[in-house]
Amino acid sequence: MPEMPEVQGLVEFLGERAVGHAIARTGVGEIAALKTYDPPNTALHGATITSTARYGKFVDIACGDDLHLVFHLAKAGWLRWYDALPTTLIKPGRSPIALRVALDDGSGFDLTEAGTKKSLAVYVVRDPRDVPGIARLGTDPFDPAFTRDSFAALLAGRRTQIKGLLRDQGLIAGIGNAYSDEILHAAKMSPYAPAANLDGAEIDRLYEAMQTTLRDATAEASGKPPADLKDAKRSGFRVHARRGEACPVCGDTIRSVFFADRSLEYCPTCQTDGKVLADRRLSRLLK
């Protein structure tokens, strides 16, 4: 799933390539991906793209005076850019393409989604806050108001495990499964640590790890075309998706905990005092 750094990379790329161009046409390949009907997607035709922005993991493309094309790529979605957009027709239900956007200079992009579980979402709205997921977002980690003290206040009294809290879009916008693993490894903290139990030094360490990890990843994504962003994301990981490899800090073996639809990765030596965490799938079978 693209997270905040990759989405910011897409926003910057589209800002450079698409702003100033008019949308010539749009084509819907997966009707379930289109979550709004008023305004219709055809209202974008002829509108000039004026700016791009990121809200958490949402991309916002401002068009004309009062229209916004907003999308969330979900777990298996991506943006495929073309300097010369293909002329082949989209066949609804028979292609991974959910939406095609053609620009006035012949360039454009497809929003695609792999797999059978279709979660990619596209909205045409007059205000980004009309998108329910954006309206519910918590603070962005790069917001100047998101200080160490405001982060500490957010943690106070919450018995939630810190891994889940970092991924909660209603509390902190933009962090997903991958970067929460990376942040916790950098902070030398167990993913199961209760947020409310963290002391001042641990909060300091976690806040610094969050800012450094996200800023480094965002800098790595900056300037890269969409086709290169996924590899750039994976190449920067220290623990996420590195099960069985050696921890780059201590040399211990990276371990995984599996859940129904995802896994987390961690280093026992760096994060859990050497303790190997139980596989949640096996735990459920033994109940």
N, C-alpha and C positions, 0 to 999 in steps of 0.2 A: 504493500500500500504506500503510495506517495505521501510523505508527511511534510511538515512545515518547510524544511530546507528545499526539497524538490519542488514543492508547489511555488515557493518564492522564485525558484529558478525558472519555472514555466511562466510566471507572471512577468518577470523581467524580459524573458525571451519574446513573449507576445507584445510587451510594451515596445520593444525595439522593432519587431517585424510587422505588427498589425496596426498599431496606432497611426492614425492619419488615413487609413484605407477604409473604404466603404464595404459593407457586407453585400455582395452581389446576390447571394442566395444561400439558403440553408436546406439541408435534406435530412429527414429523420429516418434512421434505419431501425431503431428500436423504440416503438411508441411508449413502452413502459418507462423508458428513461426520462421522458418529458413529463415533468411534474406539474406544469402550469399550462393553462389554455387561454388565459386572458392577462396580458396581451398574447396573441398567437406568435409562434416563432416567425411567421412571415412578416410580422411587424418590424423585424430587424432588417429586412431587405431594403437596401438603399441608405441605411443609417451608417454614419461614419464613426469608427471606433475612436474614442477620445482619450481613454486611459484604461489601465489595468490595475487591479489591486488584489490583495490576498486577505481573506478572513479565515483564520485558522487553517483548515485544509481545503477551503473553498476558493476558487478562482472567479474573480468578478471582471467582466469586460464591459465597460461603459460605452454605450452606443447612442449617438445623437444627443438630444437634450434630456431625455428622461427614461431611457431603456437600459436594462442591464441583462447581459447573458451571463448567468452564473452556473458553474458546474462543480460537482464533487466527484472525484474519480473513484472513490470507494476502494475496495480491496484489490480489484483486478483491472481497473481502468487505466487508460493512458491517453496522451495526446500525441498524435502523429502529424508532424508538420510536413508540408510540401511546398517547395518553391514554385512548382507547376502542379496544380491539383489534378489528379486523375479525372478523366472524362467518363469513366465507366459508371453506370448507374448503380445506385445502392439498392440491393434487394432486401427489403425488410424481413427480418427473421432468418435470413440466410447468410448473414455477414456479421463479423464482430463489430462493425461500425454502428455506433449508437446515434451519432450526429456528425454531419459534414457541414463545414462552414467555408464558403468560397468567397474570396476577396476580389476587389475590382481589378487587381493587377494579375490575376490568374493564380496567385498563391492561395493557401488556405490550410485547413487542418481537419483531421478526423478525430473524434473522441471514440475510442475503442474499448471493448471490455472482453476479456478472456473468460473461459469457464461457463458453467451453467447457472450459477447463482448471480443474477443480474441486480447490482446495487448502484451502479453509476446513476447519478441524478443530474438533470439539466432543468434550469428554471429561466424563464423570461419574465422579468419583473420591472417595476418602476423604481423600486428602492431595494437594495440588497437586504435590508432588514425585514423585507417581506418573506424571505426564505426562512422557514422555521429553524433550520439548523444554525443559521447565522444569528438569529435572534436569541438563541440559547447559549451562544458561546461565552466562555469565561474570558479572563484576561489573556492577552497575547504576551508570551515571554519577552518579546522585544519592546513592549509598551514601556515608556519611561516610568510609568506609575507602578510597574511591576518590580518593586524593590525587594531587597532581602526581608525587610520588616513586613511588607504586605504579603510576601510568601509565607512568613512565619505565622501571620494572622490567619491565613487560609488553612494552614495545617492544624492550628490549635483546636483541640477537642474532637478531631476526626479520628475515629478508630479504623478507618479504611487503611488497607495495606498500601504502602507508598507506591507500588507499581500501578495499582488501579487508580490511585489519585492522579498520578502524572498523566494517565491516558484519558481521564474524564474531561471531555471537551467542554462541559459546563463549568469547569473550574479553571482549567488551563487550556488554551486553544492551540491546537496544532501538533501536539506530541502524540505519537502512536506507539505501537508495540515495539518497533525497532529502536527508536531513539530513547524510549524509556529504559530499555535494556542497557543501552550505551551510557546513559546518564547515571544509572545506578552502579554500573561497573566503575565509572570514573569517580563516583562518590564513595566507593568501597562500602556499599550498603546492600543489605538483603532486600529482594523484591517484596518480601513478606513483612518488613518492618512496619508496625503501626505508625501512621503519620503523627498521631498525638504524642507518641512516646519519644520523639526525636528531641535531643537536647540542643542547646545553642550551637555547639561546635558542629554537630551533625547537620543542622539546618544550614549553617554557613557553607559546609562542604557540598551539600546537595544543591544549594542555590548556585554556587560557583560552577559545579559540574554541569548543571543545566545550561547556564549561559555560555560556557566555553564550548560544550559539545554542539549546541545548536548554531552558534556563531561560526564555528569552524566548518560545520557541514554546509551551512548556507553560503559561506565564502567559496567552498569547493564546488557548489552547484552553480554559482554565479557565472554567467557567460557561456554556459554549456548549452548546446541544442538539446531538445527533448530526447533525441535518440541516445544521447550519452549520459543522461541523468541517472538512469537506473544503475549502470555500472559504477558511476562515481559514488553513488550511495553505498553500494555493497562493498566497494574497495576500502571505504573508511571505517567499516565495522571492526570492532575489537572482539566482541562476544556474540552479538546477534547473528544468527545463521552460521555460527562457527562451531557448532557442536562437534566434539571429538578433536578439535584442534587445540594447540597449546595457547594458554593465556599469554599475551605479549608482555604482561607485567611480571608475572611470577612463574610462568611455565606450567602451571597446573592445567588439567584437561577441562575445557569448557563443557559444561553440562546443560541439559535441557529439562524443562518441566513441560509436559504436554497437556493441553486442554482440548475441549471438543473441536474448536476451530482455529486454534493457534498454539504457539509454544512460546516460552520465554527461555532465554539463555543467560547464564551467569557463570562466574568463576567461584568455586567453593572457597579457595584460599583467600581471595581478595574480598569476598562479600559475605560469606556465611561461616567464618571461623572453621573452615574445613568440612562443614556439614553438607552432605549431599541431600538435596531436597527431594521429597517423594514425588513420584509420577502421579499426577492427579487422575489419570485414566485408570491406573491400577487401583488407586484408593477408592474410586467409585465402585469398582467391581467387587472389592472386598467388604463393602458395607452390607 
